[in-house]
Amino acid sequence: MVMELTAKQRRALEQLVARATDAAQVVRRAHVVLWSADGVTGAEIARRLQLSAEAVSRIRRRFLDGGVAGLATRPKGGRTDHAVPPATVERLVELAMSPPPAGRSRWTTRLLAKEVQLTSGCVSDVLRRHGLKPHLVRTYKVSRDPAFVAKVRDIVGLYLQPPEHAVVLSLDEKTSIQALERTQRPLPLRSGRATRHTHDYTRHGVVDLYAALEVATGAVTHRLSARHTAADFLTFMRQVVRAYPAQELHVMLDNSSTPGTPAVKDWLAANPRVHFHYTPTSASWLNQVEGFFGILAKQSLSLTDFPSKKALREHLHAYMRAWKQHPTPFAWTKPAQAIIKSHRRMLERISTAVH
């Protein structure tokens, strides 16, 4: 087929071929039309451009029907429900962040879809683009300690500017570690299948773990106990003092009732080189040993069966021996003022939140 081109059409097609910015498929179509106008056969054009004869015929027909403009890439067909007007998107986001309807605990994509007349899949796309996850809920607790600012500055100061010639210890107890034994043997890890264990178990009692994390080195002094009374706490503190016989000790503690008992106060008065520093109420996350307890729970306790308290004790001692060989300190980076500002913002938010 020999195609007739006007001078204007030929110039437009030659410009398409010469421009490097046009899409490759548009340039290919322009070549088809130009070569057809020059008398090149359809089979030869197909060979040069690695197209089928049918594709060459379709391109010629597009030019005959629409001219040079007909060679442009056409918009693809498909679903259009994702093309949501900005006003609808704004309303959807506001709804997702507002209280749910009466009788509901949260918004779902189907509930939101009914409100804005969209599909639930479209609603999911909009929520994802705006980082909204109505199906997730996390807990929080903001400290109401009137001495929050002073305590934060004290604790963070110990992390970032520890006293010279002194040891800073982060101390706490992990209470009621359960010696759990599953009712059936766990099934081990296999390719394509996770480790499995039964949901029910036999409980063989609990063990309490006292730990003092040396902030500078990550070394941990520990003691296992059947209880966590003031007497048990004092026994552990005497062990800590023996571990650091000639150094001043700054010990970070939470606000449990144990350190405030008369026996502990008398012992503290008799040991002037030991200084207690307390985290604010509801802010035990300031105590670095909590991070160590989290690692212990995930790496040592979460999937292990214990047929007795003795087995649990031996298991914990083994983990502590391994940690002692390769202690890992935690690097504290957040300054006290940043924590205080964040705390003030949270207090403002909970005073104005919708309930």
C-alpha positions as semicolon CSV with decimal commas, in nm:
position;residue;x (nm);y (nm);z (nm)
1;M;0,000;0,000;0,000
2;V;0,137;0,338;-0,100
3;M;0,012;0,616;0,126
4;E;-0,031;0,975;0,015
5;L;0,109;1,241;0,249
6;T;0,071;1,615;0,239
7;A;0,380;1,826;0,288
8;K;0,255;1,928;0,631
9;Q;0,196;1,565;0,737
10;R;0,544;1,460;0,618
11;R;0,711;1,742;0,811
12;A;0,519;1,645;1,127
13;L;0,613;1,279;1,090
14;E;0,980;1,360;1,026
15;Q;0,984;1,579;1,337
16;L;0,844;1,289;1,541
17;V;1,120;1,060;1,414
18;A;1,392;1,321;1,480
19;R;1,287;1,411;1,837
20;A;1,451;1,199;2,106
21;T;1,184;1,286;2,362
22;D;0,893;1,110;2,194
23;A;0,787;0,763;2,307
24;A;0,943;0,473;2,114
25;Q;0,606;0,335;2,003
26;V;0,502;0,672;1,856
27;V;0,833;0,697;1,663
28;R;0,781;0,343;1,536
29;R;0,435;0,431;1,406
30;A;0,574;0,739;1,232
31;H;0,835;0,520;1,058
32;V;0,560;0,287;0,935
33;V;0,369;0,574;0,774
34;L;0,677;0,740;0,622
35;W;0,810;0,418;0,472
36;S;0,464;0,329;0,341
37;A;0,450;0,670;0,168
38;D;0,795;0,597;0,017
39;G;0,667;0,272;-0,135
40;V;0,821;0,022;0,112
41;T;0,611;-0,294;0,137
42;G;0,430;-0,391;0,455
43;A;0,637;-0,710;0,489
44;E;0,964;-0,515;0,467
45;I;0,843;-0,259;0,722
46;A;0,743;-0,541;0,956
47;R;1,091;-0,695;0,919
48;R;1,272;-0,365;0,985
49;L;1,070;-0,281;1,296
50;Q;1,021;-0,641;1,416
51;L;0,645;-0,608;1,397
52;S;0,376;-0,839;1,266
53;A;0,208;-0,765;0,933
54;E;-0,118;-0,712;1,122
55;A;0,045;-0,446;1,344
56;V;0,168;-0,259;1,037
57;S;-0,184;-0,265;0,892
58;R;-0,334;-0,135;1,217
59;I;-0,088;0,156;1,228
60;R;-0,170;0,250;0,868
61;R;-0,541;0,241;0,949
62;R;-0,485;0,465;1,256
63;F;-0,316;0,722;1,034
64;L;-0,587;0,709;0,771
65;D;-0,856;0,754;1,036
66;G;-0,690;1,015;1,257
67;G;-0,393;1,159;1,073
68;V;-0,068;1,233;1,260
69;A;-0,261;1,289;1,585
70;G;-0,404;0,936;1,552
71;L;-0,054;0,791;1,603
72;A;-0,035;0,919;1,963
73;T;-0,063;0,666;2,245
74;R;-0,424;0,626;2,347
75;P;-0,531;0,616;2,713
76;K;-0,567;0,260;2,834
77;G;-0,897;0,123;2,945
78;G;-0,958;-0,009;3,294
79;R;-1,122;0,072;3,622
80;T;-1,184;0,435;3,701
81;D;-1,311;0,413;4,060
82;H;-0,963;0,501;4,188
83;A;-0,989;0,847;4,031
84;V;-1,143;1,002;4,343
85;P;-1,218;1,376;4,345
86;P;-1,008;1,574;4,598
87;A;-1,320;1,677;4,790
88;T;-1,420;1,312;4,836
89;V;-1,069;1,222;4,947
90;E;-1,076;1,501;5,206
91;R;-1,414;1,386;5,338
92;L;-1,296;1,024;5,352
93;V;-0,984;1,115;5,551
94;E;-1,186;1,326;5,795
95;L;-1,433;1,040;5,846
96;A;-1,156;0,787;5,908
97;M;-1,010;1,009;6,181
98;S;-1,347;1,083;6,342
99;P;-1,536;0,870;6,600
100;P;-1,709;0,566;6,440
101;P;-2,088;0,530;6,416
102;A;-2,289;0,442;6,727
103;G;-2,244;0,080;6,823
104;R;-1,913;0,046;6,639
105;S;-1,564;0,045;6,790
106;R;-1,386;0,155;6,471
107;W;-1,433;0,239;6,106
108;T;-1,399;-0,036;5,846
109;T;-1,334;0,012;5,475
110;R;-1,685;-0,110;5,395
111;L;-1,845;0,135;5,637
112;L;-1,642;0,421;5,493
113;A;-1,721;0,307;5,138
114;K;-2,096;0,331;5,208
115;E;-2,056;0,683;5,345
116;V;-1,865;0,818;5,044
117;Q;-2,017;0,595;4,773
118;L;-1,693;0,422;4,671
119;T;-1,572;0,063;4,663
120;S;-1,395;-0,074;4,971
121;G;-1,085;-0,136;4,758
122;C;-1,076;0,228;4,656
123;V;-1,116;0,335;5,019
124;S;-0,823;0,110;5,115
125;D;-0,605;0,276;4,850
126;V;-0,689;0,625;4,977
127;L;-0,625;0,530;5,341
128;R;-0,294;0,368;5,247
129;R;-0,177;0,678;5,060
130;H;-0,254;0,891;5,366
131;G;-0,094;0,651;5,616
132;L;-0,423;0,581;5,799
133;K;-0,480;0,238;5,957
134;P;-0,817;0,227;6,139
135;H;-0,776;-0,148;6,199
136;L;-0,470;-0,097;6,421
137;V;-0,478;0,012;6,785
138;R;-0,181;0,067;7,014
139;T;-0,175;0,136;7,386
140;Y;-0,011;0,437;7,550
141;K;0,025;0,591;7,892
142;V;0,138;0,948;7,957
143;S;0,313;1,012;8,285
144;R;0,134;1,246;8,526
145;D;0,431;1,264;8,761
146;P;0,460;1,626;8,887
147;A;0,838;1,578;8,899
148;F;0,855;1,444;8,542
149;V;1,085;1,717;8,411
150;A;1,337;1,692;8,695
151;K;1,347;1,312;8,681
152;V;1,391;1,302;8,304
153;R;1,680;1,548;8,321
154;D;1,837;1,343;8,599
155;I;1,807;1,007;8,417
156;V;1,906;1,133;8,071
157;G;2,193;1,325;8,226
158;L;2,328;0,997;8,363
159;Y;2,312;0,848;8,012
160;L;2,465;1,137;7,819
161;Q;2,699;1,283;8,083
162;P;2,772;1,014;8,343
163;P;2,968;1,116;8,655
164;E;3,342;1,064;8,638
165;H;3,493;0,769;8,826
166;A;3,147;0,624;8,890
167;V;2,939;0,338;8,753
168;V;2,585;0,398;8,622
169;L;2,352;0,099;8,656
170;S;2,004;0,049;8,517
171;L;1,827;-0,188;8,757
172;D;1,488;-0,355;8,762
173;E;1,320;-0,690;8,819
174;K;1,137;-0,901;8,562
175;T;0,871;-1,062;8,774
176;S;0,667;-1,379;8,729
177;I;0,863;-1,544;8,448
178;Q;0,651;-1,853;8,393
179;A;0,786;-2,205;8,358
180;L;0,544;-2,315;8,087
181;E;0,539;-2,659;7,928
182;R;0,323;-2,714;7,620
183;T;0,084;-3,006;7,638
184;Q;0,236;-3,155;7,321
185;R;0,585;-3,140;7,174
186;P;0,641;-2,843;6,938
187;L;0,676;-2,909;6,565
188;P;1,010;-2,775;6,438
189;L;1,076;-2,528;6,158
190;R;1,041;-2,670;5,807
191;S;1,082;-2,522;5,461
192;G;0,766;-2,325;5,391
193;R;0,624;-2,385;5,739
194;A;0,680;-2,197;6,065
195;T;0,755;-2,352;6,403
196;R;0,430;-2,461;6,568
197;H;0,327;-2,529;6,928
198;T;0,000;-2,589;7,106
199;H;-0,196;-2,304;7,257
200;D;-0,245;-2,480;7,593
201;Y;0,021;-2,556;7,848
202;T;0,102;-2,674;8,200
203;R;0,230;-2,407;8,439
204;H;0,509;-2,518;8,673
205;G;0,547;-2,195;8,871
206;V;0,727;-1,864;8,829
207;V;1,073;-1,718;8,880
208;D;1,170;-1,352;8,935
209;L;1,481;-1,209;8,772
210;Y;1,674;-0,913;8,913
211;A;1,915;-0,748;8,668
212;A;2,151;-0,450;8,686
213;L;2,273;-0,333;8,345
214;E;2,599;-0,136;8,342
215;V;2,517;0,146;8,102
216;A;2,872;0,201;7,978
217;T;2,957;-0,161;7,892
218;G;2,629;-0,355;7,874
219;A;2,749;-0,599;8,142
220;V;2,464;-0,743;8,350
221;T;2,466;-0,856;8,713
222;H;2,169;-1,082;8,785
223;R;1,999;-1,288;9,050
224;L;1,705;-1,529;9,036
225;S;1,454;-1,527;9,319
226;A;1,131;-1,699;9,412
227;R;0,978;-1,363;9,517
228;H;1,038;-0,990;9,484
229;T;1,010;-0,857;9,838
230;A;1,217;-0,582;9,998
231;A;1,442;-0,851;10,148
232;D;1,503;-1,001;9,801
233;F;1,580;-0,656;9,663
234;L;1,831;-0,589;9,942
235;T;1,998;-0,925;9,884
236;F;2,045;-0,835;9,519
237;M;2,174;-0,486;9,603
238;R;2,438;-0,637;9,831
239;Q;2,541;-0,859;9,538
240;V;2,568;-0,552;9,313
241;V;2,779;-0,367;9,570
242;R;3,015;-0,667;9,593
243;A;3,047;-0,667;9,213
244;Y;3,168;-0,303;9,226
245;P;3,356;-0,289;9,556
246;A;3,545;0,038;9,517
247;Q;3,332;0,258;9,296
248;E;3,052;0,506;9,342
249;L;2,725;0,361;9,210
250;H;2,437;0,553;9,050
251;V;2,142;0,317;9,025
252;M;1,834;0,391;8,815
253;L;1,509;0,241;8,947
254;D;1,139;0,256;8,871
255;N;0,880;0,372;9,122
256;S;0,790;0,038;9,278
257;S;0,717;0,032;9,649
258;T;1,015;-0,192;9,738
259;P;1,294;0,072;9,739
260;G;1,083;0,293;9,967
261;T;1,057;0,044;10,254
262;P;1,231;0,132;10,584
263;A;1,479;-0,156;10,552
264;V;1,596;-0,035;10,210
265;K;1,617;0,326;10,332
266;D;1,829;0,219;10,629
267;W;2,061;0,017;10,401
268;L;2,094;0,311;10,162
269;A;2,189;0,541;10,449
270;A;2,456;0,292;10,556
271;N;2,600;0,277;10,202
272;P;2,668;0,640;10,101
273;R;2,848;0,545;9,779
274;V;2,518;0,410;9,637
275;H;2,278;0,668;9,492
276;F;1,925;0,588;9,373
277;H;1,769;0,775;9,079
278;Y;1,400;0,718;9,003
279;T;1,227;0,725;8,666
280;P;0,896;0,915;8,647
281;T;0,578;0,719;8,710
282;S;0,446;0,546;8,396
283;A;0,782;0,603;8,227
284;S;0,978;0,285;8,292
285;W;1,086;0,297;7,924
286;L;1,350;0,545;8,040
287;N;1,522;0,259;8,220
288;Q;1,758;0,089;7,972
289;V;1,736;-0,248;8,142
290;E;1,380;-0,271;8,005
291;G;1,535;-0,302;7,660
292;F;1,749;-0,589;7,785
293;F;1,438;-0,761;7,926
294;G;1,269;-0,724;7,587
295;I;1,563;-0,895;7,414
296;L;1,561;-1,169;7,676
297;A;1,189;-1,234;7,623
298;K;1,220;-1,259;7,245
299;Q;1,547;-1,449;7,220
300;S;1,524;-1,679;7,521
301;L;1,175;-1,722;7,663
302;S;0,909;-1,690;7,392
303;L;0,923;-2,041;7,237
304;T;1,098;-2,249;7,502
305;D;0,931;-2,527;7,704
306;F;1,023;-2,567;8,071
307;P;0,920;-2,888;8,250
308;S;1,010;-2,735;8,588
309;K;1,127;-2,419;8,763
310;K;1,472;-2,574;8,782
311;A;1,482;-2,603;8,403
312;L;1,377;-2,239;8,372
313;R;1,648;-2,129;8,614
314;E;1,917;-2,324;8,428
315;H;1,798;-2,178;8,098
316;L;1,815;-1,820;8,231
317;H;2,161;-1,875;8,381
318;A;2,283;-2,009;8,045
319;Y;2,153;-1,699;7,865
320;M;2,318;-1,470;8,120
321;R;2,651;-1,650;8,083
322;A;2,636;-1,603;7,706
323;W;2,548;-1,234;7,746
324;K;2,838;-1,186;7,988
325;Q;3,081;-1,313;7,723
326;H;2,958;-1,057;7,468
327;P;2,785;-0,769;7,654
328;T;2,612;-0,510;7,438
329;P;2,558;-0,154;7,564
330;F;2,265;0,057;7,445
331;A;2,342;0,401;7,299
332;W;2,106;0,668;7,432
333;T;2,074;0,957;7,184
334;K;1,761;1,158;7,266
335;P;1,824;1,470;7,479
336;A;1,611;1,544;7,782
337;Q;1,455;1,858;7,635
338;A;1,320;1,666;7,333
339;I;1,150;1,414;7,567
340;I;1,004;1,695;7,778
341;K;0,862;1,873;7,469
342;S;0,709;1,549;7,340
343;H;0,557;1,484;7,684
344;R;0,399;1,830;7,690
345;R;0,250;1,778;7,345
346;M;0,100;1,447;7,455
347;L;-0,053;1,607;7,762
348;E;-0,210;1,873;7,541
349;R;-0,345;1,611;7,303
350;I;-0,511;1,395;7,569
351;S;-0,669;1,706;7,725
352;T;-0,843;1,788;7,394
353;A;-0,895;1,441;7,243
354;V;-1,247;1,334;7,139
355;H;-1,384;1,053;7,356
